């Protein structure tokens, strides 16, 4: 009965959109070509023979009946549908030499199923493709294995009802394709769920993507719709760029069901993030289908997001990945958005100053954030979906036209930041904007440059303020480091926009605040910098304070009793009261490459000792990649070999983690989950109790929060202890080892 049912199903799908209705109703069972389907013997040759026979017959459907089919690359051909039946699983072989990739491509373009330069092709059925989490040391980032399915330079494609699990790289990838239908597709684990570059005339519908990387990703989309999808990601739910793109009626939720394949985190970075179009990247070449140009006319409608770090992250300046030589952003519209339990990063829009985003429109939106941030904590933060920026609701930089209509933002825990912060905004239109606020806290909206504000149909008028208080966070700081100053002001008249000028030596910094009638508010000047050293006056009207600017620490070679080590390119320098360490590297995590720069004390951590250090972020590092902190092991100069290995690290913006070698092979293989935020400066403390270690973090060096504890194999006797950086940088101050009697 099952065979008859399958044949009837084939007849239905031969007339599906994208498959020529006139093609012959021919069926080719892979078992007739020698496929074993036992999951042990290789079926690559048999399946490819069946596909060749279907092609030679003018087209047809190749049936993969119930069973487990071990296979390398299966190459689809013109006018052929590969039907993977219910109960059938194609297992990607673990023999990397059995994979193929498009001509002119790279090894990491290999895939289990490959279609290149073909038309009228289908991948259907209720079966499964299992990539078996295959890794490839020659692959992308020295770890990614084959894709599950790759369509390259092909057209008239249908993917329907298929499930992909545990892909070594992307589950479904399309390059330079057109007239594509993807329906009822499911992806579990792997990297991106669906990744499309240079694709036009495509529909994605009724699909469920649970990915360890971006769920839905790509750039140079043109005339594409996405509808009725469920997206779950340990990176970005949607990370795309395109022209004439509609994404409608989708549910996005976090945290990820599957950990990020490189960072081992589960937090969903953004609900929606753009992937910039860049001149000079491959998808801008003249041979591509989609004409190079800016992202434009993208519409997101009827979207629900739950537990995402940032609901929307539209960035294409220096603060965004893949942004070099970008072609800009035109118009993006987001409407009917519900975002619940968002993190501490707001709805964010930013372009380069010389090429601002032209028009960003948000209509009928309700966004609820976790809150719990002071304005002081925004100081020293970079720009990323992990950063605590100077607004809890909406943050915009370099935007020509920004419209917020019927938007409401609020938070769970008290948040002292403005609801809106804008930098170099042309026109801002607010209609029926509602925001939760703290009495006597920040103003509703704060700007570092705004052309015109229209509030509920009326252009804002100037307001006059009384300057009441001037409060620098600290009176002493290092030249070039970021610092924070607060000014308390009172509006003396009607609601409007008030300019507040802060004079820092001969420099003038202006913030413009929207203030209600007679409102008193605290205006935050975050991330200020001053380059000259010495004493400088700080003035707010007639209010004056004196600040002391210390010279920037001068680096010198590391000297005894400390020892320097580095195996990637970087710097390890000693400075007054501490060290500066910067380490590059081409591995995303310590597990795979064990690359770091370090300054350490040999055999200095006894069985009951502790190590403490203050960390500073002079380079403004951000995002989740990289670690800085405290390292212990038998011999820090022997990466990848020495046991007794543990690091207590701060990521640039994603919080803290304890990572260690549990089996004594000299490689990190265990960790606490990285799921937080990083305050700068911050403090780390590592306590040792024999082979057991306990890690703590602190905002002030006095009150400590436990990160985790670990028992480390090979941690016997005195251990090397010191400071390290992996794909990041920091200034390490006042490091000390506390000896216990």
N, C-alpha and C positions, 0 to 999 in steps of 0.2 A: 504493500500500500504506500509506503513512503516513497518508493521510486515513481509511482504514478503521480503522487502529489507534487513531487519535484518537477516532473515534466509539465504538469498543468501550470505550475508557478512560472516556469521558463516562458511559456506562451504569453502569459500576462506581461512579463517584463520586457519581452522583445519589442513591444510598442511603447516603452517608457520614453520620456523626453530625453533627447540627446542620443538615442540609439535609432539608427535608420530603420523605419518600419518595414522596408522592403528586403531586409537581410534575411537569408535562409534560416528556417527553424531547424537547424542542425545541432545535435547534442553529442558531446564527446566526454565520456567518462574516463577520468584519469586512471582508473583501475584497469581499463582495457589497454592502457599503454604501459602497464607494468608497475604502477604505484602500489606500494605495500600498505601504507597507511597504518604502520605499527609504531611510529614514533622512534624507531631505532635505525632502520635502513633509510638511506637518502632517497627521496622521491623527486629531487630537482629535475633530473633528466626526463622522467616519465611525465611530469606535469608540463614541462616545456614542449615535449613531443605532442601532447594533446592540444596545446595552444597552437602549435605550428600546423597541425592537421586541420584545425578549425579555420585558421587563416587561409590555408591552401584551398579549402572548400568554398571560399568566398565569404566566410564568416560563420559564427555560431556561438553556442554556449558550451563552455567546458565545465563539467560537473566534478566537484570534489565532494564525494559522499562522506558520511560519518566515518571518523577515524582520526588518527594523529599522523600528520605528514611532515616528516623532517625535510627541510629544504633550504637550499641557498637561494640565489636570485631567480625569481620567476619573471619572465619577460612577456608582458602583454603585447598583443599584435592588433593590427587594424581589424575592426568589425568583430571583435571577440569580447564576450562577457565571461568573466571567471565567476562561477557560482560556487560559493563555499557553503555547503548545506548545513542545516542545523545538526549539531553533534560533530561537525568536522572542525579540526584545528590544524592550521599550518604552523608548524614550529620552525622558527628561524634557527638554522644550524649554528653551532658554536664554533665552527671552523671558518675563520675569517677569510680564508682563501676562496671560499665558495660564493663570495658576494661580488657583484658587478655594479658599475656606476656609469652614468652617461659619458659619452666620449668628450674629452676635454675637461671632465670633472675631477674631483679629488676623492681619495679613498673614503672620506667620511660622507660622500654622497651615495655610498652603497646602500642597498635596500633589499628587503625580502621580495617585494613585488615592485617591478620597475616597468614603467611605460614611457618610452621616449620617442618622440617624433611620430606618434600614431594618432588615429582618429576613430571615432565611433567605438569606444571601449567602455566596458562596465565592470564593476567589482560589486557583487551582490551576494545575497544569501544571509542566513542567520548564523553563520559560522564565525570562527574566531581566528585571528592572526596573533600569534604569541612570539614576541621578540626575545623572550627569556632574559631580559635585562643584560644583554650582551655588551660588554665593554671592549674598546679598542684603544690600546696605548698610542696608536698612530692616528686616532681620530681627533675630532675637534676637542680642544682643551685637554688632550692626552687621555681622554676617557670615553668619549661618546662612541657608541657602536653604530650599527646600521639602522637606517630608518626602517619603519615597517612597510610603508607604501610611498613611492615617489612617482608622480606624473611630471614629465618634463617635455616642454615644447609639443604639447598634445592638445587635441580639441574634441568636443562632443563627448564629454566624460560623465558617467553616472557612477556614484558610490552610494549604495543603499543597503541599510540593515546590517552592515558589517560591524563586528566588534574587534578592536585591537587592544591588546594588553601588553604591558612590560616591554615596550619598544626600547631598543638600545639608543635611539635618538628620537626624532619626531615620529608621531604615529602616522599622520597623513600630511604629505608635503606636496605642493604643486608649484612648478616653476614655469613661467611663460606659457600659460594655458588659457584657453577660452571656451565658452559655452560649457559650463560645469554645473552639475547638479549633485549636491551632497544631501542626503536625507536619512534620518533615523540612524545616524552613525554614532557609535559609542567608542570612547577611548578611556582606558584605565592606565594610570601611571605613565612612565616614559617622560620625555621632554614635552615639547609643544604638542597639543592635541591635534589642531589643524594649523598648518603654516602655509600661507600662500604669498608668493612674490610674483609681481608682474602677471596678474590674472584679471581677466575681464569677462563680463557677462556670466556671473556665477551666482548661485543660490545655495545657501546653507540653511537647513531647516530641521526641526524636531530632533536635534542631536544633543548628546550628553557627553561632556568632556570633563574628565577628572584627571588633571595632569600634574606632574611634578615640576613643570616649567609653565610657560604661558599656555592658557587653554586655547585661545584663538589669537593667531599672530600673523604678521606679515606687513608688506608695504606694496605700494603701487597696485592697489585694488581699483578697479574702475567698473562702475555699474554692477554693484554687488549688493545682495540683500542677505541678512541673517535674521531668522525668525524662530521663535518658540524653542529656544535652547536653554539648557542648564549647564552652567559653567562653574567649575570648581578648580582652584589653582593654588599652588604654593609659590606662585610668582605673580603674574598679572592675568586676570580673567580675560581681558581683551587688550591686545597691544598691536594696533594696526594703524596704517595710514592709507588714504585712498582719496578717490574723487567720485562723487555720486555714490555714496555708500549709505545704506539704511540698515540699522541694527534695531530690531523691534521685539518687544514682548519676550525678554530674556530674564532669567533668574541667575544671579551671581552670588555665590556664598563662599565663605572661608570659615575656619582655616582649611588648608588643603587636606584632602583624604590621603594623599601620597606626599611624602617629604620631597623638598626640592632636591634634585639629583646632584647638585654641586654644593649647595649651602646647608643641606640637611635641615632647613627650616620649613615651617608649614604656614606661616602667615601669608595671607593674600595681599600682595604689595599694592595693587591698584585694581579697582573695578574696571576702569577704562584708562588706558594710556596710549598715546599715539606713538607710532614708530615713524620718525621723520623720513621724508623723501630727500635723498642727498645726491647732488651732482657728483659723479666720480665713483659712486658705488655701482656694483654690477647692474642693479636694476634700473640705472639711468642710461645705460648704453643705447646707442641708436638702433640696435637690432631687436630691442624689446618690443612687446606688444603695446604696452601702455606708454603714451607720450610723457616724457619727463615734465614735471610741474609741481606746484605746491599741493599740499593736502587741502581739499576744498569740498564743500557741500557734503559733509558727513553729518548724519542725523542719527541720534540715539533716542529712542522713544519707548515709553512703557518698560522701564528697567527697574528691577528690584535688586538691591545689594544688601548683603548681611555679612558683618564681620570682615570688612576690608580695611586695610591700613589707611588708604586714601581713596575716596570714591572716584575721583577723576584727576589725572595727572597729564596735562597737555603741555609738554615741555620740548622745546627744540633749540635751546640755546646751549651754552657751554655747560649747563647743569644737567644735560640730558645725554644718555648714551646714543651713539650712532648719529650725532647731530652735526658732524663736520660737513661743511659745504651744503647745508640743507637748503631746500628750495622754498621754505616758508609754509605758513598756514593761512588759509583764507577764511572760510566760514565753517564753524562747527556749531550745531544746535543740539542741545540736550533737553528733553522735555519729559514730563511725567516720570520723574525720578524719585524713588524711595530708597534711601540709604540708611540702614540701621546699624548701630554699634560700630561706627567707623572709628579709626584710631585717632592719633594725635596730629596727623598730617591733614591739612584741609584740602578742599577742592582747589586744585592748583593749576594755574595757567602761566606760562612764561615763554617769551621768545627773546632773541637777541635784540639789543637796543636798536641796532641798525636795520632790523627786519622784524618789526613787531607783528604779533598775531592780528589779523585784520578785524575779525568779528567773532566773538564768542557769546552765545546766547543760552541762558539757562532759564527754563520756564516750568512752573508748577513742580517744584522740588521740595522735598522734606529730607533733611540730612541731620542725623543725630550722631554725635561724637562722644567718645569716652571722657574727654576733658581731662582735668587734673593737672594743668600746666600753668606756671607763672610766666610773665613776660621775661623775667630774668633768665629763665631756662632756655629761652630761644636764642640767647647770646651764644655765639660760637657754633651755631648749627649751619651746615651747608644746605644745599637744596637737593632733596631726593624724596621718594615716597616714604622714607623712614625718618624724616626730619621734623622736629617740633618748630614750625615756623611761627612768625609773629602774627598769626591770626588762627583762630580755631575753625572758622567756617569757610572763608573764601580768601585765597591769596593770589594776586595777579601781578605780573611784571611785564612791562612792555607790550601793552595791548592797545590797539587803536580804538576799538569799540567793544565795550563789555556791557551786557544787559542781563539783569536779574529780575525776573518777573514772577511774582507769587512764590517766593522762596522763603523757607523757614529753616533756621539752623538752631540747634540747642545741644546740650551736653549733659552727661550723667553726673560727673564730679566737677566741683567748682573750678572754673577756668578763668584766669585773669587777662586773657588776651583779647584784642578786638575781634569782633565777628568778621570784619573785612579789613584786609591790608592791601594797598595798591601802590605799585612803584612804576612811574612813567606810564600812567593811564591817560589816553586821549579823552574819550567820553565814557562816562559810567551812568547808566540808567537803572534806577532802583524803583520798582513798583511793588508796593505791598510786601516789602521785605521785613521779616520778623526775626528777631534774634534774642536769645537768652543772654543776660548780662549780669555782672556783679556790681552792686552799688559802690560808687566811689572807685571803681576799677577803670579799665581802659575804655576809650570811647567806642561807639558802635563801629565807626570806620576811621581808619588812619591811613594817610597817604604820604609817600615820598615822591611827589610829583603827580598832579592831576590837572587835566585841561578843563573839563566841565563835569559837574555832577548834577543830574536831574533826578529829583526825589519826588515820586508820585506826581509826575507831570510838571513840576516846577523846578526851574534852575535854582540851585542853592545860592544864597547870598552870603557875603562875608560876615563873619562874626568877630566881636572884640572880646579879648580875654584878659583876665587878671592873672598875673604870674605869681603863684603862691609858694612853691617849694622847688628846690633843686637837689636831687639825691643821686649822686654817682654810686654804683654798686660797690666800687672799691676806689680808694684814692691813689693806688699805686698799680701800675701795669707795665708790661714789656712793650717796647716799640714794635709796632706792626701787629700786635695781638689785638683781638677783638674785645671791646669792653662795652658796658651798659650804663646808661644814665636815664633817670626818670625825672620828669617835670610834672608838677601838679598845677593845673590851670582851672580857672572858673570863667564860664561864659557870662558876660555881664548883660547880655540882651537876648534877642530872639535866636531861634535855632539857625544854624548855618555853618559854614566852613571857616575855621580859624587857623591861621598860620602861627606856628610856634617856632621861634628861631633860637637855636642853641649855638653859642660861639665857643669854639675850641681853639684857643690861641687866636690865630688870624683866620681860621677857617669858620665858615658858617654852615650849619646843617639845619634844614627846615623840614618840619613835619606839619601836615595839614590834617586837622581833625574835624569830623562832623560832630557837633555838639548840640544837644537840645537846649532849650531856653533855660538860662541860669544854671546849666549843668556844671558840676565839678568833675574832672576826669584826670586820670594819670596817663601822661603821654610817655611812651617808652621809645628811647633811642637805642636800638640794639645793633650790635655788630659794628660799632664805631671803631675807627682805627686812627692812630697818629704815629707818624714815622720819626719825627725828631725826638730826641731824648732831653731830659731836664724837667724843670717845673713849668707847667703851663696853666694859665687861667681858664676856668670854665665859667661861662656867663649865661644867665637866663634873665634878660632884662637887667634889673639892678641886683639880682642875686648872683653871688660869686663864690666859687670854690676853687681850690688849687689842687691840681693833680700832678703826681710825679711819674714821669715816663722813664723807665730804665732802659739802657741800651740793649739791643738784641744780643742774646748770648752768642759768643764767638766759639765755634767748634774747634776742637784740637784732637789729636790722636788719643785713643784710650790708653791710660797709663795704669801701672800696677797700684793696687792688687787686682784690678779688673783686667779681663782679657776680652778682646773683640773677635767676633767671628761673623762671616757672611758668606753664603753660597749663591744668592742672586745678586744682581747689580743693586747698588744702593750706597748708603752712608751709615757708618757707626762712629759717632763723635762724642767726646766728652765735653760738657759745658759746665759752667759754675753751678754747683748744687745738683748736677745731674748729667743726663745724656740726651742726645738727639739721634734717633735711629729712623732711617727710611729704607725700606726693602721693596724691590719690585718682585718679579716672578711671573711665571706663566701657568701656574697651577692655582685653581680657585680656592682650594683648601689645603691645609697642612697634610691631610691624610694621604694625598696622592703624590705631592712633590717634596714635602718636608723642606720647604725653602724659607729661610729667615735670615735676618741680621740680628746680632745679639751682642750685649755687653754683660759679662757675668763674672761671678766669683767662683773659682774652682773649689769644689768639696767644702762649701761653706754653710750648707743647710743641714743641721743636725736633726736627729729623730724628733725633737720636740720644739723646733724653732719655727719662727714665722717670718714672712717677708711682706713689706708694705711699700707702696709707691704712689705718688701723685702723677696723673697723666694729663697732659695738655695737648691741644690740637692746633698747633700754629699754622698748619697748611690747610685748615678748613676741610678735612676729609669728610666724606659723607657716604651714604648707602650702606649695604651690608657686607660687601666684599672686604676682606682683610681683617687682621687682628693685631693688637698691640697689648703688651702686658708682661706678666711674670712667667718665666719658664724654669722648670727643673728637669734634670735628667742626669744619668751617670756621667755623661760626657757630652756637653753641648756642642762640641766641635765635631761630633760624629752623627750628623742627621741621617735618618733612615736606618741606623744601626743600634745606637745606644739605648738601653732600656731605662726603666725608672722615669719614664717620660710623661710630663704633664704640663699643660699651659693654662693659665688663668688669663683670659683675654677680653678686651673691649673691642667690639666692632665699631666702625666709624659712626654709625647711627642706629644700629639694630640691637643694642644692649650688650650683655655680657654672657660668657659661657666658660665652662670648665671642660677641657678636652684632654683625653689621656690614652695611653697605650695599656690595654687590659691584659695582653697576652705575652708581653715581653719581647716582641719582635722589632722594637724600635720604630713602630708606626702607630700613629693615633688611629684608634678604631672605636672609641666611645666618646660621648659628649652629653652635656645638658643641652636642652633645646634653646636655640637662639631666638628669642621672641620678646623684645623689649625696645627700649629707647636709650640712647647714650647721652648723658649730660656731660658738658665740658666746662671746667675741668672735672675729673672724677678720680676716685681713689680705689685701689685694689689691695686686698690683704689675703695672703695664702698662709694657712696654718697647717703644720705637719704633725701627725701623730703616728710615727713609724711609717708604714706603707699607706696610711690613710691621709688624705688631704681634704681640707675644707676651704672653699673659696668664698670671698665676700666682695661686695662693691659698696661705694659710699658716694654721696653728693658733696660731703663736707669734710671727710676724714674723721668724723666723730661718731656718727650713727651709721651702722653697718647693716646691709641686707645680704642674707645668705644666698649664694648662687647655686651651690651644690656641693657634693662631696664624692670622693672616689677612692677606691683602693687600687694602687698602681703596682703592676707586676715588675719585679726587679728593683723596687725602691728600697734598697737596704743600705745601711751605712750612710756616710756623708754624701750629699748630692751637690752637683753644680747648681747654682741658682743665679738668676739674672733677669735681664730685660730683653724683650724681643719685639720685632715687627715683622709681619708677614703681609705682603701686598698692601702696605699702609705705612704711616709714619706717625710719630708722636715725640713730644718732649717729656722725658721721664725725670721727675724732680723728687729729691729727698728720699731716694731709695735706701732702705735699711733692712738688715737682718736682725731680728730680735732673738737673742740667745736666751734659752731657758736654762736655769741651773740644774 
